[in-house]
Amino acid sequence: MPPVKPVSKGRMAIRPLHRLSPALIFFSLLFTLPASRLWARGLDINVSVIKLVEVVPGVEINVGKAIAERIIIRNTGDETRKYAISFHKPSQIEVKWNSRRYEEIPDVGWLRTPYKEIIVAANSEKDIFVYLKIPRDKKNYGKRFCAVMAVSEVPDDSKPSQIVLAVYPLFEIATLRVAAKAGLSGED
């Protein structure tokens, strides 16, 4: 007699673990181990929406200083990862945004970072420095622009199939309303 008696629950009997089929155990592990590796990876960023108000066209600003908060990428996984950083119009990457209040940024080149890729060690974080410079032109005053920063994991070429993690913080930018406040009498 087995040391543990099967317990009957209606038509289905719950078998003791030692009586399970080796094939069932193998397939269970086959599907759960890759999932556990996936959950061991992680990407986080400390901001989801970055709101900038009274931005003066023609003046370059450090976004982190302007919002009085560091912009941080966190690698919560157990391996060092490389992340790509790029800027986009929301419609380019199908990110939802408030189109009634903001128009898409005319040129994503107004936003920049000193690096296109950044390496973050396992279970650590790094600051991202983002700069914004809207051209000094009368038409850029009193506007509300929206842009997206894409931070995505760079695939590891040594691994055959991968799921790539990404985050998309939104930039909501409102420029100064009156050109006279910035000392702009005409176009430069």
N, C-alpha and C positions, 0 to 999 in steps of 0.2 A: 504494500500500500504506500502511495506517495506520502511524504511528510506533510503536505498541505492538501487538503481536500478541495476540489473545485467547487466554487459557489455558484449555484444556479440562479440566474436572473431571468425568469421567463423562459424563452426558448434558447437563450444564449448562455453558455457557461463561461465563466471567467476562469481561465487556466492559470496555474502557477507559472512563474517566469521560466523555470527550468524545463517546462513542457512546450514552450513556444518553438515553432519551426525555426531552424537556423536561417532559412531563406527570408522569413519575415523579419528577423532581427537584422539581417544584412541590409535589406531594402529600407528599413526604418532608419538605420544609421546612414545609409547612402544619401537620403534626402534631408536628414536633420543636421549632419555635420557641415555641409556647405552653407546652410542657413545660419548656423552659429558663427561661421567665419564672417558672413555678411553683417551680422549684428555686432561683431567685434570691431567693425569699421565705423567711422563717424566723421561728419563734417558739420561744423556749427559756425555761425557768425552772430555777433552780439547785437546786430541791428537788423530790422526788417524793413523799416521805412526811415529814410533820412530826409528830414524837412529842413530846407534852407530858405530863409526869408530875408527880404531886403538886400538881395545880392546886387552888387554894383557892377554893371557891365564894364569890361575893360580892366577889371582888377582880379588878379588870380588869388584864389583863397584855398587854404588848406581845410578840407571839409571836416576832418576830425577836430581841429581847433574851433571851427565855426560852430559846430554842434556841441562843443565842450565834452566830447566823448571819444575815446579811442575806438577805431574800427578794428575788430579783432577776428582773425580766422582761428578756429580751434580744430585740431585734429584729435578727436576722441578715440581714435583707433589705436591698435597696438603695433602699428608699423609706420615708418616715416612715409609721408605722401607728398606728391607734387600737385599743386593746384594752379590752374590757369585763371587769369583775371582779365575780363574784357567788359566793354560797355556797349549797350544796345538800345535801340528804340523798343518800347514794350511790345509793339506789334511784330517785331522781327522774331521774337522768341515766345510769342503768345502768352505774355504775362498780363494779368488783369490789372487795370489802373483806372483812376477816376478821370475818364475822358471828358466829363462835363466841366471839370474845374481846371484840368491841365491838358496842354497840347504836347505832343511828342517833341522831344528836343530836336531841333533842325539838324544839328551836327553832333554826333556822339564824340567827336574829337575835342569838344569843349571839356570833357572829363578825361583825366589821365591819371596814371599811376606810374611810378618809376620802374616798375617791373611788369612783365607780361606773365611770368610764372613765379611761384614762391614755394619753397620747400618747408614743410612743417614737420618737426619730429613727432614721434608717437606721444600721445597724451600731453601735448603742449600747444602753445598758441603763438601767433605772430601778429604784429600790427600791420595794417594795410594803410599806406598813405595815399590819399586820393586828393587831387587838385581839380578845381573848376575855374575856367576862365571863359566867360561869355563875351563875345566881341562887343566893343564899345560902339554902339550904333543906336540911334533913337528908336528904331523899331523893336529893340530888345528890352525896352523899359516897360514896366507894368505888365509883364508877361508871366505866365505860369507854365513851366516846362516839366516834363516827366522823362526819366531815363532809368535804365536798369543796369546794375553791375552783376555780371555773371561770374560766380566763383565755382569752378568745376574741377573735379579730380582729373588729373591727366592719366589716361590708361597706361598700365605697366605692360610694355611689349613682351615681357617674359611670361606673362600669364595668358592662356588661350582665350578664355571668355570671362568677361567682367561686367559688373554693373557699375556705372559711373555715377558718383554722387555729385550734386550741384545745389547751390543756393542762389537766390536772385533777390538781393535787397533792392528796394525801389528808391529812387531819388525824386523828391518833389521840390522843385526850385521855383521860388517867386522872386522876380527881380524888383528893384526899386521902382516905384511908380513914376516919379518925376525926374526927368533928365537934369533939371536945374539943380536938384539937391546934390547931384554928383559933379556939378560944374561943367556940364555938357551943354553947349549952346547950339551945336550943329554936329553933323557927322564927322568922324575922324577918318 
